[in-house]
Amino acid sequence: MASGKLFIVSTPIGNLSDITFRAVETLKSVAIIACEDTRNTKILCEKYGIETPLESYHKFSESKKSEFFINYLKSGQNVALVSDAGTPLISDPGVKLVDEARLEGIDVVPVVGASAILALLASIPRQNEAFKFIGFLPRQKAQIENLLNSNRDENLVFYESPNRLIETLSIISKMGTPRKIAIGRELTKKFEEIKVDTVENLLEYYNTHVLKGEIACMLYALDQNSAEESKLFEQISTLKGLKLSDKDIVSVINSLYDTPRNKIKEILLQNKEG
């Protein structure tokens, strides 16, 4: 008996009209739908007359439920996987199910559609096509700083929650180098909002405005001058941690990296003023 197919179906990220004809047809035709939260998927199914049985599949049940859906597929029945919103497996459950399906020789078929990341990127100015998607930022301040410092030359795209956005912007703002950021909130919904400005300006804005809904962000890469300045800040911070004097710091960085002494002194002065 031939195996069924696993369909990875994209669903709307807010506006329920943003679903493809193919997605609706697929959800109607499969034997069962694996969904992150059956309550959310039920709303979509009721709107489009989809009567296919729903079964929960979330990050806490991936191991247990993957076998359940693989048995459906091995018996020749098709299965659809959806997340609460957007394209599954992009910061959503599903990787384990896809891995196991491929190990069993089962076809995995993408049914493309809405994505918050693509919606944001399509509506903001960018100097080039390059970007790096990192999912959700880490929780710890030091982890965020390390991640951003090691990717200062990248356009970093990530998700953030409304409860953490102000704290995240504050951390970035205090890292020493001005950055520009794009923030998309409530994308495709009635109160959609897309802002592109400096981190400092948007921190001030969101401190006085209500924050609701899912948020997608792109932190713009540093330009060459800013990147060099940021790296110099990092070098100075490391040497200060070793209890070196300002004079010794200037000598060490000048010797190791051939950075002009006046530039090092300028950053040292800014560091003290900050």
N, C-alpha and C positions, 0 to 999 in steps of 0.2 A: 504494500500500500504506500502510495506517495505521501510525503509529509505535507502538512499545511504550510501556509506562509505567515510570517510575522510582519505585520504592517506597522510602521512607526508613523503615527498620524499627528500632524501639527493641527492645533486648535487655536481659536482666537485668543489674543492676549488681553482683551477687554471688550471690544465691540463684537458682539456675537455674529454680526454680518460678515466678519472677516474670516469666513471658512470657505474652502473650495468645494465645488460640486463633487470632485473626486473624493474628498475627505468624507463628505456625507454619504456618498455611495458605498465607500469602504466600510464605514462604521455600521451601515445597515446590513452589509453582506456577510460580515464575519460571524463566527460562532459566539464569541465573547469579547468584551472590551476590558483590558487591564487598565485601571485608572488610579491616579495618585489619590484622589478623594472622590468617592462615588457621588457625594452630594453635589460637588461642582459639575461633574460630567453629566449628571442627571438633568441639570438645567439646560445644558446644550442639547442633550438628546430630546428633551420634551419640545424644545423650540423647532427641531427639524424632524420630528416624528420618527426618531430612531428607537426601536424597541429591543435592541440587542441587550442581553444580560450584561450587567456590570459587575466586576470583581475588583476589589481594592488591591493595589500594588504600590507600596510606598517604601521609603528608605529603611523602615524598621521591619519590613516583611519580605524584602527582596530574596533572601536565601530560601525561605520557606515557600514563597509563592512562585518562584521561578520554575521549580519542578512541576508545580500544578499546571502552569501554562505550557511548559514543554510537553507534558503528557497530552494536552489538547492537540498541539501541533503534530506530534508523532502519530496521533490517531487519524491524521488527514484533515483536521479542521483548522480554519484560519483564525488568527488572533490579531486584534489591534491593540497597540499600546498608545495611551495618551497621557499627557501630564495635565496639571490644573490649567495651564495656559502656555501657549507657544509650542515650541518644538521639543519633544522629549529628548532626554539625555544631555541637554544643555543646562547644567546645574540642576538636573532633575533625575529621579530614579530611572533605571532601565538598562544600565551598562551590563549588569550581571545576566539579565535575561537575553540580551543580544549576544553576549559572549557564549552562553550555553547553546543558544539556537544555532550559531555558526559552527560550534563544535559538533553538533548533531547533523550538520549538513542541511539545515533548514534555511530557506531563502528569507532574507530580511529586506523588506521593501519600504523605502522612505516615501511618505505621502507629504509633500512639502507644503508650507504655508507660513503663517505669521511667526515672527521672532522679534522680541523686544530689542535685541542687539542690532539687528538689521534695520529696524524702524528708526532707531536713534542714529545710526551711521548714515542713513539715507537723508537725514534732515539737518545735518550740521556741517559746517565748513571743515575741510581737511586738506592738508598740504600734499598728501600722497595717499595711496591705497593701503599702506601697511598699518596693521594694528595687532595687538596681542590681547586675547581674551583670557581673563584669569578667574572667571567665576565670581564667587563672593570673596571679599577681602578677609584676611585673618582677623581674629578678635583682639589680639594683643597689640598695643601701641608699638612695641619694638619690632614685632613681626611685620606690621604695616610699613614702618620706616625702612626696614631691610629690603622688603619687596620693592618698594618704590625707588629706593636708591640703586638697586641692582638692575632696574629697568628704566632708568631715567631717559634713555634714548628711544623708548617705545611709546606709541599711543596706547595707553592701557585702558582696556574696556572691562567693566565689571558691573555686577549687580550690587545694590545696597538696600537696606531696609530703611523705612522712614524713621525708625527709632534710633538708628545709628548714624544717619547722614551727617548731622551737625557735628558729632564727635569726630567722624572721619575727616570732614573738611577742616576742623580745628587742628587735627594732627598734621595734615598736609601743610596747612598754613604756617605752622611753627617749625617746619623743616628747613627754613632758611633761604629758600629760593622761590620766587614768585612763579606760580603755575596757572595755566588756564585749564578750565574743565567744562565739559558739556554734561548737562543733567537732564534726563528725560523722565517725566513723572506722569502717571496715568495715561500712558501712550495708547492711542486709538479711542480713548474714552471722552466723555463730554468735557471734562475739565483738564484735558491734555495740556501739559506745560513743558516746553523745551527751552532751557536757558544755556547760553554760552557766555562765560565771563571768567574773570579771575576767581581763584578759590576764595580770596578774601571778600570780594564783592558778593559772591553767592552765599558765603557764610553769614554775612550781615543780612542778606535778603531772607534766608530761611530761618533766621533767628526771630523774625517778625511775621512769618507767614505759616499757616497751618500746613503740616506735612502729612499727606496721606498717599496710599497706593504704592504699587511696585515702582522701583527706581532703577534706571540703567544709566551708567556714567561712562564718559571717556575722559581720562586725564591726559592732556596733550603732552607729547614729548617735549623735553627741553630743547631750545635751540642750542647751537654749538657753544655760544658764549655762556649761556646759563648752565649748560651741562658741565663746562669746565669749572665754573664758579662753585657749582654744587659739589663737585669732586674735591675741590680745594677745601670747602667747608668740612667735608668728611675727613680729609687728611688731618686738618687742624684739630678736629674733635678727638681723633685717635691719639694724637701726640699729647694733647692736653690731658687725656686720660692716663698717660704715662708720667704726668707731673713735670713735663718739660717747661722751661721758661719760654716766653714769647721770642726772645733772641735765639734760643736753640731751635725752636720750631721753624723760624725763618731760615736758619742755616740748613736744617735737615731737608726741608721741602725743596729749597733751592738746589741743594746738592743732588738729591735723588731724582727730581723731575724737571730741573732746569726752569722752574717757575720764577719769573721776575720777583725780586725781593719786595719791590714797592707794592705789587699785587697782593703778596702774602700779608704784608703789613696792613693793607687796606681791609682785607677780610678779617684779620685779627681785630681791627678797630671796630668793624661792624658787629663782630661777635660780642665784644664788650658792651657796645651800646644796646644790643638786643637783650 
